[in-house]
Amino acid sequence: MTTLAKAMSKFRLAVVQLQVTSVKADNLNRARRLVKEAAGQGSKVVLLPECFNSPYGTSFFSAYAERIPGESTQVLSEAAKENKVYLVGGSIPEEDGGGKLYNSCTVFGPDGELILKHRKIHLFDIDVPGKVSFQESETLSPGSSLSMFETPFCKVGVGICYDMRFAELAQLYSRRGCQLLVYPGAFNMTTGPAHWELLQRGRALDNQVYVATASPARDETSSYVAWGHSTVVNPWGEVIAKAGTEEAVIYADIDLQYLADIRQQIPITAQRRDDLYAVTCVQEGSS
């Protein structure tokens, strides 16, 4: 491997666990400052949390919604360009001009240009009696497409929060060449301790990829209390970086040669029997 190839096989990822308030301007300024801090530590890819510009909740989505491009995405574009990073802008409530609202993640390149927009595919509609009930579909519409982007290091797949529960989405990203999956998310105090880390480790291990999640920092006074604990997991299923509950930036050095070694040692990708799975699905569907 050449020196250049070795250099390109490693890069630093930063995950920003942002303290989100009800003041949008403060959220944007804080995000911009922490992106700069992350870049100063050598990060090439920076990840922000779900709903980084607004409180999370159905009562807030319409009030904070913006068109894309708009105020929040302009700040993301400038921050990416100023710091020469790939910036995964968590998510914001998006108004599409036709009356629909989406939970949308935008990604900007080091030149400040918009690379992609991912609209959350799987809406967070749950009801755990006595613990938590939430219905994103009361105000939001679902997205309907995969979202991937290329960097000089690897291809990255994007999901938002509840998208992480669907193993098929991660598998599709992996089969399309993604080596890093990023999920801005905001698990709560019921699902967080039970499933947040477990799901990340499962997605990473099943697909032999790196998985990174960015949560808002925990605010016990908010109507929706986020679990926090933004995390990065390696292809062996190990947690290699993890935040606590307060605002923080965590770092992980992504090693794509290590990923390749894992895939060579345990070659599940090479042995996948897509033909068998397809036949089985057809048979089951016709029975």
PyRosetta script that sets phi, psi and omega in degrees:
from pyrosetta import init, pose_from_sequence

init()
pose = pose_from_sequence("MTTLAKAMSKFRLAVVQLQVTSVKADNLNRARRLVKEAAGQGSKVVLLPECFNSPYGTSFFSAYAERIPGESTQVLSEAAKENKVYLVGGSIPEEDGGGKLYNSCTVFGPDGELILKHRKIHLFDIDVPGKVSFQESETLSPGSSLSMFETPFCKVGVGICYDMRFAELAQLYSRRGCQLLVYPGAFNMTTGPAHWELLQRGRALDNQVYVATASPARDETSSYVAWGHSTVVNPWGEVIAKAGTEEAVIYADIDLQYLADIRQQIPITAQRRDDLYAVTCVQEGSS")
pose.set_psi(1, 131.8)
pose.set_omega(1, 179.5)
pose.set_phi(2, -71.8)
pose.set_psi(2, 164.3)
pose.set_omega(2, 178.9)
pose.set_phi(3, -60.0)
pose.set_psi(3, -40.4)
pose.set_omega(3, 179.3)
pose.set_phi(4, -64.8)
pose.set_psi(4, -42.7)
pose.set_omega(4, -179.4)
pose.set_phi(5, -63.8)
pose.set_psi(5, -40.0)
pose.set_omega(5, 177.6)
pose.set_phi(6, -62.5)
pose.set_psi(6, -41.2)
pose.set_omega(6, 179.8)
pose.set_phi(7, -64.1)
pose.set_psi(7, -39.2)
pose.set_omega(7, -177.4)
pose.set_phi(8, -77.0)
pose.set_psi(8, -14.3)
pose.set_omega(8, -179.5)
pose.set_phi(9, -82.9)
pose.set_psi(9, -5.9)
pose.set_omega(9, 178.8)
pose.set_phi(10, -130.0)
pose.set_psi(10, 141.0)
pose.set_omega(10, 173.0)
pose.set_phi(11, -154.8)
pose.set_psi(11, 158.7)
pose.set_omega(11, -179.1)
pose.set_phi(12, -96.7)
pose.set_psi(12, 130.2)
pose.set_omega(12, 175.6)
pose.set_phi(13, -106.4)
pose.set_psi(13, 135.4)
pose.set_omega(13, 174.2)
pose.set_phi(14, -115.6)
pose.set_psi(14, 137.0)
pose.set_omega(14, 176.3)
pose.set_phi(15, -118.1)
pose.set_psi(15, 122.1)
pose.set_omega(15, -176.7)
pose.set_phi(16, -99.4)
pose.set_psi(16, 115.8)
pose.set_omega(16, 174.5)
pose.set_phi(17, -96.0)
pose.set_psi(17, 95.5)
pose.set_omega(17, -169.2)
pose.set_phi(18, -88.4)
pose.set_psi(18, 140.2)
pose.set_omega(18, 172.0)
pose.set_phi(19, -83.5)
pose.set_psi(19, 105.6)
pose.set_omega(19, -175.0)
pose.set_phi(20, -91.8)
pose.set_psi(20, 133.5)
pose.set_omega(20, 178.6)
pose.set_phi(21, -119.0)
pose.set_psi(21, -177.3)
pose.set_omega(21, 179.1)
pose.set_phi(22, -82.2)
pose.set_psi(22, -5.3)
pose.set_omega(22, -179.0)
pose.set_phi(23, -99.8)
pose.set_psi(23, 107.2)
pose.set_omega(23, -174.6)
pose.set_phi(24, -58.5)
pose.set_psi(24, -43.6)
pose.set_omega(24, -178.0)
pose.set_phi(25, -59.7)
pose.set_psi(25, -38.3)
pose.set_omega(25, 178.0)
pose.set_phi(26, -66.0)
pose.set_psi(26, -41.3)
pose.set_omega(26, 178.7)
pose.set_phi(27, -61.1)
pose.set_psi(27, -43.9)
pose.set_omega(27, -179.0)
pose.set_phi(28, -66.3)
pose.set_psi(28, -42.8)
pose.set_omega(28, 179.9)
pose.set_phi(29, -65.5)
pose.set_psi(29, -40.4)
pose.set_omega(29, 179.8)
pose.set_phi(30, -66.6)
pose.set_psi(30, -42.6)
pose.set_omega(30, 178.5)
pose.set_phi(31, -60.8)
pose.set_psi(31, -43.5)
pose.set_omega(31, -179.1)
pose.set_phi(32, -61.8)
pose.set_psi(32, -42.3)
pose.set_omega(32, -179.8)
pose.set_phi(33, -64.9)
pose.set_psi(33, -40.9)
pose.set_omega(33, -177.0)
pose.set_phi(34, -74.9)
pose.set_psi(34, -29.6)
pose.set_omega(34, 173.1)
pose.set_phi(35, -63.7)
pose.set_psi(35, -42.2)
pose.set_omega(35, 177.2)
pose.set_phi(36, -62.7)
pose.set_psi(36, -42.2)
pose.set_omega(36, 178.3)
pose.set_phi(37, -60.9)
pose.set_psi(37, -43.0)
pose.set_omega(37, -179.6)
pose.set_phi(38, -64.3)
pose.set_psi(38, -43.2)
pose.set_omega(38, 178.7)
pose.set_phi(39, -62.9)
pose.set_psi(39, -36.6)
pose.set_omega(39, 178.8)
pose.set_phi(40, -64.4)
pose.set_psi(40, -18.9)
pose.set_omega(40, 177.4)
pose.set_phi(41, -96.9)
pose.set_psi(41, 13.1)
pose.set_omega(41, 174.7)
pose.set_phi(42, 90.1)
pose.set_psi(42, 11.1)
pose.set_omega(42, -178.7)
pose.set_phi(43, -72.6)
pose.set_psi(43, 138.5)
pose.set_omega(43, 177.7)
pose.set_phi(44, -105.1)
pose.set_psi(44, -24.6)
pose.set_omega(44, 176.5)
pose.set_phi(45, -128.4)
pose.set_psi(45, 131.9)
pose.set_omega(45, -178.2)
pose.set_phi(46, -126.4)
pose.set_psi(46, 134.2)
pose.set_omega(46, -176.4)
pose.set_phi(47, -118.2)
pose.set_psi(47, 128.9)
pose.set_omega(47, 175.9)
pose.set_phi(48, -104.1)
pose.set_psi(48, 164.0)
pose.set_omega(48, -176.2)
pose.set_phi(49, -83.3)
pose.set_psi(49, 169.1)
pose.set_omega(49, 174.4)
pose.set_phi(50, -61.7)
pose.set_psi(50, 140.5)
pose.set_omega(50, -180.0)
pose.set_phi(51, 47.7)
pose.set_psi(51, 54.1)
pose.set_omega(51, -176.7)
pose.set_phi(52, -72.8)
pose.set_psi(52, -19.1)
pose.set_omega(52, -176.2)
pose.set_phi(53, -101.1)
pose.set_psi(53, 0.0)
pose.set_omega(53, -174.4)
pose.set_phi(54, -154.8)
pose.set_psi(54, 159.7)
pose.set_omega(54, 171.5)
pose.set_phi(55, -61.1)
pose.set_psi(55, 151.8)
pose.set_omega(55, 179.9)
pose.set_phi(56, -93.3)
pose.set_psi(56, 124.0)
pose.set_omega(56, 178.6)
pose.set_phi(57, 163.7)
pose.set_psi(57, 148.3)
pose.set_omega(57, -177.4)
pose.set_phi(58, -61.6)
pose.set_psi(58, -27.1)
pose.set_omega(58, -179.5)
pose.set_phi(59, -76.3)
pose.set_psi(59, -13.4)
pose.set_omega(59, -177.8)
pose.set_phi(60, -102.0)
pose.set_psi(60, -23.0)
pose.set_omega(60, -169.7)
pose.set_phi(61, -57.2)
pose.set_psi(61, -48.1)
pose.set_omega(61, -176.8)
pose.set_phi(62, -69.4)
pose.set_psi(62, -35.7)
pose.set_omega(62, -177.7)
pose.set_phi(63, -68.2)
pose.set_psi(63, -32.4)
pose.set_omega(63, -176.4)
pose.set_phi(64, -101.4)
pose.set_psi(64, -2.3)
pose.set_omega(64, -174.0)
pose.set_phi(65, -64.6)
pose.set_psi(65, 146.1)
pose.set_omega(65, 179.0)
pose.set_phi(66, -134.8)
pose.set_psi(66, 157.7)
pose.set_omega(66, 166.7)
pose.set_phi(67, -76.5)
pose.set_psi(67, 159.0)
pose.set_omega(67, 173.9)
pose.set_phi(68, -119.8)
pose.set_psi(68, 116.9)
pose.set_omega(68, 6.5)
pose.set_phi(69, -74.5)
pose.set_psi(69, 156.4)
pose.set_omega(69, -179.2)
pose.set_phi(70, -164.3)
pose.set_psi(70, -165.0)
pose.set_omega(70, -175.0)
pose.set_phi(71, -58.1)
pose.set_psi(71, -50.9)
pose.set_omega(71, -175.2)
pose.set_phi(72, -68.8)
pose.set_psi(72, -42.2)
pose.set_omega(72, -179.1)
pose.set_phi(73, -71.0)
pose.set_psi(73, -25.1)
pose.set_omega(73, 174.6)
pose.set_phi(74, -66.1)
pose.set_psi(74, -40.9)
pose.set_omega(74, 177.1)
pose.set_phi(75, -63.7)
pose.set_psi(75, -42.1)
pose.set_omega(75, 179.1)
pose.set_phi(76, -62.4)
pose.set_psi(76, -44.0)
pose.set_omega(76, 179.5)
pose.set_phi(77, -59.6)
pose.set_psi(77, -46.3)
pose.set_omega(77, -179.3)
pose.set_phi(78, -65.8)
pose.set_psi(78, -40.5)
pose.set_omega(78, -179.1)
pose.set_phi(79, -65.8)
pose.set_psi(79, -40.0)
pose.set_omega(79, 178.2)
pose.set_phi(80, -63.7)
pose.set_psi(80, -44.3)
pose.set_omega(80, -177.5)
pose.set_phi(81, -70.3)
pose.set_psi(81, -42.9)
pose.set_omega(81, -178.9)
pose.set_phi(82, -62.3)
pose.set_psi(82, -33.4)
pose.set_omega(82, -173.9)
pose.set_phi(83, -107.8)
pose.set_psi(83, 1.1)
pose.set_omega(83, 176.5)
pose.set_phi(84, 54.6)
pose.set_psi(84, 50.1)
pose.set_omega(84, 179.9)
pose.set_phi(85, -127.5)
pose.set_psi(85, 160.5)
pose.set_omega(85, 165.9)
pose.set_phi(86, -84.8)
pose.set_psi(86, 119.2)
pose.set_omega(86, -174.1)
pose.set_phi(87, -113.0)
pose.set_psi(87, 113.4)
pose.set_omega(87, 175.1)
pose.set_phi(88, -90.9)
pose.set_psi(88, 106.1)
pose.set_omega(88, -167.0)
pose.set_phi(89, -81.1)
pose.set_psi(89, 43.6)
pose.set_omega(89, 176.6)
pose.set_phi(90, 51.6)
pose.set_psi(90, -122.6)
pose.set_omega(90, 170.2)
pose.set_phi(91, -154.0)
pose.set_psi(91, 160.4)
pose.set_omega(91, 174.4)
pose.set_phi(92, -138.0)
pose.set_psi(92, 156.5)
pose.set_omega(92, 170.5)
pose.set_phi(93, -69.6)
pose.set_psi(93, 123.4)
pose.set_omega(93, -177.1)
pose.set_phi(94, -109.4)
pose.set_psi(94, 133.0)
pose.set_omega(94, 173.6)
pose.set_phi(95, -104.8)
pose.set_psi(95, 124.9)
pose.set_omega(95, -171.3)
pose.set_phi(96, -89.6)
pose.set_psi(96, 0.4)
pose.set_omega(96, -179.5)
pose.set_phi(97, 92.0)
pose.set_psi(97, -14.9)
pose.set_omega(97, 179.4)
pose.set_phi(98, -109.4)
pose.set_psi(98, 14.1)
pose.set_omega(98, 178.3)
pose.set_phi(99, 94.1)
pose.set_psi(99, -5.8)
pose.set_omega(99, 179.5)
pose.set_phi(100, -93.4)
pose.set_psi(100, 148.4)
pose.set_omega(100, 176.1)
pose.set_phi(101, -115.8)
pose.set_psi(101, 143.6)
pose.set_omega(101, 178.5)
pose.set_phi(102, -132.7)
pose.set_psi(102, 156.4)
pose.set_omega(102, 170.5)
pose.set_phi(103, -97.5)
pose.set_psi(103, 104.9)
pose.set_omega(103, -165.3)
pose.set_phi(104, -123.5)
pose.set_psi(104, 138.5)
pose.set_omega(104, 176.7)
pose.set_phi(105, -109.4)
pose.set_psi(105, 129.7)
pose.set_omega(105, 175.0)
pose.set_phi(106, -111.5)
pose.set_psi(106, 146.7)
pose.set_omega(106, 178.6)
pose.set_phi(107, -123.9)
pose.set_psi(107, 131.8)
pose.set_omega(107, -179.4)
pose.set_phi(108, -119.3)
pose.set_psi(108, 143.1)
pose.set_omega(108, 178.2)
pose.set_phi(109, -86.6)
pose.set_psi(109, 174.3)
pose.set_omega(109, -179.2)
pose.set_phi(110, -62.1)
pose.set_psi(110, -14.7)
pose.set_omega(110, 176.2)
pose.set_phi(111, -91.7)
pose.set_psi(111, 1.2)
pose.set_omega(111, 179.7)
pose.set_phi(112, 84.8)
pose.set_psi(112, 1.3)
pose.set_omega(112, -178.8)
pose.set_phi(113, -83.4)
pose.set_psi(113, 144.6)
pose.set_omega(113, 176.5)
pose.set_phi(114, -70.1)
pose.set_psi(114, 124.1)
pose.set_omega(114, 179.9)
pose.set_phi(115, -93.0)
pose.set_psi(115, -44.0)
pose.set_omega(115, -179.3)
pose.set_phi(116, -158.3)
pose.set_psi(116, 165.5)
pose.set_omega(116, 171.7)
pose.set_phi(117, -132.6)
pose.set_psi(117, 121.9)
pose.set_omega(117, 177.8)
pose.set_phi(118, -108.7)
pose.set_psi(118, 122.8)
pose.set_omega(118, 174.2)
pose.set_phi(119, -97.2)
pose.set_psi(119, 129.1)
pose.set_omega(119, -177.3)
pose.set_phi(120, -50.3)
pose.set_psi(120, 123.7)
pose.set_omega(120, -174.3)
pose.set_phi(121, -82.1)
pose.set_psi(121, -46.5)
pose.set_omega(121, -175.3)
pose.set_phi(122, -103.9)
pose.set_psi(122, 111.7)
pose.set_omega(122, -176.7)
pose.set_phi(123, -78.5)
pose.set_psi(123, 145.9)
pose.set_omega(123, -174.7)
pose.set_phi(124, -81.8)
pose.set_psi(124, 88.9)
pose.set_omega(124, 178.1)
pose.set_phi(125, -118.6)
pose.set_psi(125, 100.7)
pose.set_omega(125, -178.9)
pose.set_phi(126, -136.5)
pose.set_psi(126, 160.0)
pose.set_omega(126, 175.3)
pose.set_phi(127, -149.0)
pose.set_psi(127, 99.8)
pose.set_omega(127, 176.2)
pose.set_phi(128, -104.0)
pose.set_psi(128, 103.8)
pose.set_omega(128, -172.8)
pose.set_phi(129, -51.2)
pose.set_psi(129, 130.1)
pose.set_omega(129, 177.3)
pose.set_phi(130, 79.2)
pose.set_psi(130, -2.6)
pose.set_omega(130, -176.2)
pose.set_phi(131, -126.1)
pose.set_psi(131, -61.2)
pose.set_omega(131, -177.2)
pose.set_phi(132, -152.0)
pose.set_psi(132, 137.6)
pose.set_omega(132, 174.2)
pose.set_phi(133, -137.0)
pose.set_psi(133, 131.2)
pose.set_omega(133, -176.9)
pose.set_phi(134, -154.3)
pose.set_psi(134, 136.8)
pose.set_omega(134, -177.5)
pose.set_phi(135, -132.9)
pose.set_psi(135, 88.4)
pose.set_omega(135, 177.7)
pose.set_phi(136, -59.7)
pose.set_psi(136, -32.1)
pose.set_omega(136, -175.5)
pose.set_phi(137, -67.3)
pose.set_psi(137, -10.0)
pose.set_omega(137, 174.7)
pose.set_phi(138, -63.5)
pose.set_psi(138, -29.7)
pose.set_omega(138, -177.1)
pose.set_phi(139, -127.5)
pose.set_psi(139, -24.2)
pose.set_omega(139, -173.7)
pose.set_phi(140, -105.0)
pose.set_psi(140, 154.6)
pose.set_omega(140, 172.7)
pose.set_phi(141, -107.7)
pose.set_psi(141, 150.6)
pose.set_omega(141, -178.1)
pose.set_phi(142, -84.2)
pose.set_psi(142, 149.8)
pose.set_omega(142, 169.5)
pose.set_phi(143, -78.6)
pose.set_psi(143, 176.0)
pose.set_omega(143, -174.2)
pose.set_phi(144, -145.2)
pose.set_psi(144, 23.0)
pose.set_omega(144, -176.7)
pose.set_phi(145, -144.7)
pose.set_psi(145, 151.4)
pose.set_omega(145, 171.8)
pose.set_phi(146, -70.1)
pose.set_psi(146, 154.1)
pose.set_omega(146, -179.5)
pose.set_phi(147, -138.5)
pose.set_psi(147, 116.0)
pose.set_omega(147, -179.7)
pose.set_phi(148, -133.3)
pose.set_psi(148, 151.0)
pose.set_omega(148, 174.4)
pose.set_phi(149, -141.4)
pose.set_psi(149, 152.8)
pose.set_omega(149, -178.7)
pose.set_phi(150, -97.0)
pose.set_psi(150, 141.2)
pose.set_omega(150, 168.8)
pose.set_phi(151, -123.8)
pose.set_psi(151, 170.7)
pose.set_omega(151, 175.7)
pose.set_phi(152, -64.6)
pose.set_psi(152, -11.9)
pose.set_omega(152, -175.7)
pose.set_phi(153, -99.0)
pose.set_psi(153, -50.3)
pose.set_omega(153, -177.4)
pose.set_phi(154, -163.8)
pose.set_psi(154, 172.7)
pose.set_omega(154, 174.0)
pose.set_phi(155, -89.5)
pose.set_psi(155, 141.6)
pose.set_omega(155, -175.1)
pose.set_phi(156, -122.1)
pose.set_psi(156, 133.5)
pose.set_omega(156, 175.5)
pose.set_phi(157, -102.8)
pose.set_psi(157, 142.3)
pose.set_omega(157, -173.6)
pose.set_phi(158, -118.6)
pose.set_psi(158, 131.7)
pose.set_omega(158, 169.8)
pose.set_phi(159, -135.9)
pose.set_psi(159, 169.8)
pose.set_omega(159, 178.2)
pose.set_phi(160, -128.1)
pose.set_psi(160, 116.7)
pose.set_omega(160, 169.1)
pose.set_phi(161, 47.3)
pose.set_psi(161, -98.7)
pose.set_omega(161, -175.0)
pose.set_phi(162, -60.8)
pose.set_psi(162, -24.3)
pose.set_omega(162, 175.0)
pose.set_phi(163, -55.1)
pose.set_psi(163, -28.9)
pose.set_omega(163, -175.7)
pose.set_phi(164, -66.9)
pose.set_psi(164, -22.6)
pose.set_omega(164, -179.1)
pose.set_phi(165, -72.1)
pose.set_psi(165, -13.6)
pose.set_omega(165, -173.4)
pose.set_phi(166, -102.4)
pose.set_psi(166, 102.3)
pose.set_omega(166, -175.3)
pose.set_phi(167, -60.1)
pose.set_psi(167, -31.8)
pose.set_omega(167, -177.2)
pose.set_phi(168, -61.8)
pose.set_psi(168, -36.1)
pose.set_omega(168, -179.7)
pose.set_phi(169, -64.2)
pose.set_psi(169, -46.0)
pose.set_omega(169, 178.1)
pose.set_phi(170, -62.6)
pose.set_psi(170, -38.7)
pose.set_omega(170, 179.1)
pose.set_phi(171, -64.0)
pose.set_psi(171, -40.9)
pose.set_omega(171, 178.3)
pose.set_phi(172, -63.2)
pose.set_psi(172, -42.5)
pose.set_omega(172, 177.7)
pose.set_phi(173, -62.1)
pose.set_psi(173, -44.7)
pose.set_omega(173, -179.8)
pose.set_phi(174, -61.1)
pose.set_psi(174, -43.8)
pose.set_omega(174, -178.1)
pose.set_phi(175, -69.8)
pose.set_psi(175, -18.1)
pose.set_omega(175, 175.9)
pose.set_phi(176, -95.5)
pose.set_psi(176, 11.9)
pose.set_omega(176, 171.4)
pose.set_phi(177, 97.6)
pose.set_psi(177, 6.5)
pose.set_omega(177, 179.0)
pose.set_phi(178, -73.0)
pose.set_psi(178, 136.7)
pose.set_omega(178, 177.1)
pose.set_phi(179, -113.5)
pose.set_psi(179, -8.6)
pose.set_omega(179, 175.8)
pose.set_phi(180, -135.7)
pose.set_psi(180, 129.8)
pose.set_omega(180, 174.5)
pose.set_phi(181, -114.2)
pose.set_psi(181, 132.7)
pose.set_omega(181, -179.6)
pose.set_phi(182, -120.3)
pose.set_psi(182, 135.3)
pose.set_omega(182, -178.9)
pose.set_phi(183, -132.8)
pose.set_psi(183, 95.6)
pose.set_omega(183, 165.5)
pose.set_phi(184, -61.0)
pose.set_psi(184, 134.2)
pose.set_omega(184, -175.8)
pose.set_phi(185, -152.1)
pose.set_psi(185, 168.2)
pose.set_omega(185, 177.6)
pose.set_phi(186, -147.9)
pose.set_psi(186, 66.9)
pose.set_omega(186, 175.3)
pose.set_phi(187, -64.8)
pose.set_psi(187, 157.2)
pose.set_omega(187, -174.7)
pose.set_phi(188, -104.8)
pose.set_psi(188, -171.7)
pose.set_omega(188, -173.6)
pose.set_phi(189, -77.6)
pose.set_psi(189, -6.1)
pose.set_omega(189, 173.6)
pose.set_phi(190, -97.7)
pose.set_psi(190, -53.4)
pose.set_omega(190, -176.8)
pose.set_phi(191, -80.2)
pose.set_psi(191, -24.6)
pose.set_omega(191, -178.2)
pose.set_phi(192, -60.4)
pose.set_psi(192, -59.6)
pose.set_omega(192, -178.5)
pose.set_phi(193, -64.0)
pose.set_psi(193, -27.0)
pose.set_omega(193, -177.4)
pose.set_phi(194, -82.1)
pose.set_psi(194, -41.0)
pose.set_omega(194, -165.1)
pose.set_phi(195, -128.5)
pose.set_psi(195, -17.4)
pose.set_omega(195, -172.2)
pose.set_phi(196, -54.5)
pose.set_psi(196, -59.9)
pose.set_omega(196, -178.7)
pose.set_phi(197, -71.3)
pose.set_psi(197, -37.8)
pose.set_omega(197, -178.4)
pose.set_phi(198, -58.4)
pose.set_psi(198, -45.6)
pose.set_omega(198, 179.5)
pose.set_phi(199, -64.4)
pose.set_psi(199, -41.4)
pose.set_omega(199, -179.9)
pose.set_phi(200, -63.6)
pose.set_psi(200, -43.8)
pose.set_omega(200, -179.9)
pose.set_phi(201, -66.3)
pose.set_psi(201, -36.6)
pose.set_omega(201, 177.4)
pose.set_phi(202, -64.9)
pose.set_psi(202, -46.3)
pose.set_omega(202, 179.5)
pose.set_phi(203, -62.5)
pose.set_psi(203, -40.0)
pose.set_omega(203, -179.1)
pose.set_phi(204, -67.5)
pose.set_psi(204, -45.9)
pose.set_omega(204, -175.7)
pose.set_phi(205, -69.7)
pose.set_psi(205, -44.0)
pose.set_omega(205, -178.2)
pose.set_phi(206, -61.5)
pose.set_psi(206, -35.1)
pose.set_omega(206, -172.4)
pose.set_phi(207, -110.6)
pose.set_psi(207, -1.7)
pose.set_omega(207, -179.5)
pose.set_phi(208, 52.2)
pose.set_psi(208, 56.1)
pose.set_omega(208, 179.1)
pose.set_phi(209, -133.9)
pose.set_psi(209, 165.6)
pose.set_omega(209, 168.3)
pose.set_phi(210, -82.5)
pose.set_psi(210, 142.9)
pose.set_omega(210, 177.3)
pose.set_phi(211, -129.4)
pose.set_psi(211, 131.7)
pose.set_omega(211, 178.5)
pose.set_phi(212, -128.3)
pose.set_psi(212, 137.3)
pose.set_omega(212, 178.2)
pose.set_phi(213, -127.9)
pose.set_psi(213, 142.3)
pose.set_omega(213, 178.1)
pose.set_phi(214, -124.0)
pose.set_psi(214, 118.7)
pose.set_omega(214, 177.7)
pose.set_phi(215, -106.7)
pose.set_psi(215, 153.5)
pose.set_omega(215, 165.6)
pose.set_phi(216, -64.1)
pose.set_psi(216, 154.7)
pose.set_omega(216, 171.9)
pose.set_phi(217, -65.2)
pose.set_psi(217, 156.3)
pose.set_omega(217, -177.4)
pose.set_phi(218, -77.1)
pose.set_psi(218, 136.4)
pose.set_omega(218, 175.8)
pose.set_phi(219, -131.9)
pose.set_psi(219, 103.4)
pose.set_omega(219, -175.3)
pose.set_phi(220, -65.4)
pose.set_psi(220, -15.9)
pose.set_omega(220, -177.5)
pose.set_phi(221, -91.4)
pose.set_psi(221, -8.1)
pose.set_omega(221, -176.5)
pose.set_phi(222, -80.3)
pose.set_psi(222, 161.2)
pose.set_omega(222, -179.4)
pose.set_phi(223, -69.8)
pose.set_psi(223, -27.8)
pose.set_omega(223, 175.2)
pose.set_phi(224, -122.3)
pose.set_psi(224, 115.6)
pose.set_omega(224, -175.6)
pose.set_phi(225, -96.0)
pose.set_psi(225, 115.2)
pose.set_omega(225, 179.9)
pose.set_phi(226, -77.4)
pose.set_psi(226, 148.0)
pose.set_omega(226, -178.9)
pose.set_phi(227, -71.0)
pose.set_psi(227, -32.4)
pose.set_omega(227, -174.8)
pose.set_phi(228, 78.6)
pose.set_psi(228, -144.9)
pose.set_omega(228, 176.8)
pose.set_phi(229, 57.6)
pose.set_psi(229, 47.1)
pose.set_omega(229, 172.2)
pose.set_phi(230, -51.7)
pose.set_psi(230, 143.3)
pose.set_omega(230, -166.0)
pose.set_phi(231, -144.6)
pose.set_psi(231, 152.2)
pose.set_omega(231, 168.5)
pose.set_phi(232, -128.0)
pose.set_psi(232, 133.0)
pose.set_omega(232, -178.3)
pose.set_phi(233, -122.0)
pose.set_psi(233, 140.4)
pose.set_omega(233, 180.0)
pose.set_phi(234, -92.8)
pose.set_psi(234, 174.0)
pose.set_omega(234, -175.7)
pose.set_phi(235, -66.2)
pose.set_psi(235, -11.8)
pose.set_omega(235, 175.7)
pose.set_phi(236, -86.4)
pose.set_psi(236, -4.2)
pose.set_omega(236, -178.7)
pose.set_phi(237, 87.4)
pose.set_psi(237, 13.9)
pose.set_omega(237, -178.6)
pose.set_phi(238, -94.7)
pose.set_psi(238, 140.0)
pose.set_omega(238, 172.4)
pose.set_phi(239, -75.9)
pose.set_psi(239, 121.0)
pose.set_omega(239, -178.7)
pose.set_phi(240, -110.4)
pose.set_psi(240, -9.1)
pose.set_omega(240, 174.0)
pose.set_phi(241, -157.9)
pose.set_psi(241, 140.6)
pose.set_omega(241, -178.4)
pose.set_phi(242, -156.3)
pose.set_psi(242, 131.8)
pose.set_omega(242, 177.1)
pose.set_phi(243, -87.4)
pose.set_psi(243, 166.5)
pose.set_omega(243, 171.7)
pose.set_phi(244, -86.6)
pose.set_psi(244, -131.9)
pose.set_omega(244, -178.6)
pose.set_phi(245, -109.1)
pose.set_psi(245, -15.6)
pose.set_omega(245, -176.2)
pose.set_phi(246, -92.9)
pose.set_psi(246, 170.4)
pose.set_omega(246, 178.4)
pose.set_phi(247, -58.8)
pose.set_psi(247, 134.2)
pose.set_omega(247, -176.7)
pose.set_phi(248, -165.8)
pose.set_psi(248, 162.1)
pose.set_omega(248, 168.8)
pose.set_phi(249, -118.0)
pose.set_psi(249, 125.2)
pose.set_omega(249, 176.7)
pose.set_phi(250, -111.7)
pose.set_psi(250, 155.0)
pose.set_omega(250, -174.3)
pose.set_phi(251, -128.3)
pose.set_psi(251, 146.7)
pose.set_omega(251, 174.6)
pose.set_phi(252, -142.8)
pose.set_psi(252, 133.1)
pose.set_omega(252, 176.0)
pose.set_phi(253, -90.1)
pose.set_psi(253, 109.8)
pose.set_omega(253, -177.4)
pose.set_phi(254, -81.5)
pose.set_psi(254, 123.6)
pose.set_omega(254, -175.3)
pose.set_phi(255, -116.8)
pose.set_psi(255, 102.0)
pose.set_omega(255, -175.4)
pose.set_phi(256, -74.9)
pose.set_psi(256, -22.5)
pose.set_omega(256, 173.7)
pose.set_phi(257, -69.6)
pose.set_psi(257, -38.0)
pose.set_omega(257, 175.4)
pose.set_phi(258, -61.5)
pose.set_psi(258, -42.7)
pose.set_omega(258, 177.4)
pose.set_phi(259, -59.6)
pose.set_psi(259, -45.2)
pose.set_omega(259, 179.4)
pose.set_phi(260, -62.6)
pose.set_psi(260, -38.8)
pose.set_omega(260, 179.0)
pose.set_phi(261, -63.7)
pose.set_psi(261, -43.0)
pose.set_omega(261, 178.8)
pose.set_phi(262, -60.8)
pose.set_psi(262, -44.5)
pose.set_omega(262, -179.6)
pose.set_phi(263, -65.5)
pose.set_psi(263, -31.4)
pose.set_omega(263, 177.8)
pose.set_phi(264, -74.5)
pose.set_psi(264, -39.0)
pose.set_omega(264, -178.2)
pose.set_phi(265, -70.4)
pose.set_psi(265, -39.4)
pose.set_omega(265, 179.4)
pose.set_phi(266, -126.8)
pose.set_psi(266, 86.3)
pose.set_omega(266, -166.7)
pose.set_phi(267, -82.4)
pose.set_psi(267, 61.9)
pose.set_omega(267, -179.3)
pose.set_phi(268, -69.8)
pose.set_psi(268, -32.3)
pose.set_omega(268, 179.8)
pose.set_phi(269, -63.1)
pose.set_psi(269, -43.7)
pose.set_omega(269, -178.6)
pose.set_phi(270, -67.1)
pose.set_psi(270, -24.6)
pose.set_omega(270, -175.4)
pose.set_phi(271, -101.9)
pose.set_psi(271, 5.9)
pose.set_omega(271, 178.5)
pose.set_phi(272, -62.1)
pose.set_psi(272, 131.0)
pose.set_omega(272, -178.8)
pose.set_phi(273, -104.2)
pose.set_psi(273, 73.4)
pose.set_omega(273, -179.2)
pose.set_phi(274, -59.7)
pose.set_psi(274, -33.9)
pose.set_omega(274, 179.3)
pose.set_phi(275, -64.1)
pose.set_psi(275, -41.0)
pose.set_omega(275, 179.7)
pose.set_phi(276, -67.2)
pose.set_psi(276, -43.7)
pose.set_omega(276, -179.8)
pose.set_phi(277, -62.4)
pose.set_psi(277, -40.8)
pose.set_omega(277, -179.1)
pose.set_phi(278, -63.1)
pose.set_psi(278, -45.1)
pose.set_omega(278, 179.6)
pose.set_phi(279, -62.8)
pose.set_psi(279, -43.3)
pose.set_omega(279, -179.6)
pose.set_phi(280, -62.7)
pose.set_psi(280, -42.2)
pose.set_omega(280, 179.1)
pose.set_phi(281, -63.0)
pose.set_psi(281, -40.7)
pose.set_omega(281, 179.3)
pose.set_phi(282, -63.8)
pose.set_psi(282, -44.4)
pose.set_omega(282, -179.6)
pose.set_phi(283, -62.8)
pose.set_psi(283, -44.1)
pose.set_omega(283, -179.5)
pose.set_phi(284, -67.0)
pose.set_psi(284, -37.1)
pose.set_omega(284, -179.0)
pose.set_phi(285, -69.2)
pose.set_psi(285, -23.7)
pose.set_omega(285, -177.1)
pose.set_phi(286, -98.8)
pose.set_psi(286, -2.4)
pose.set_omega(286, -176.7)
pose.set_phi(287, -80.6)
pose.dump_pdb("model.pdb")
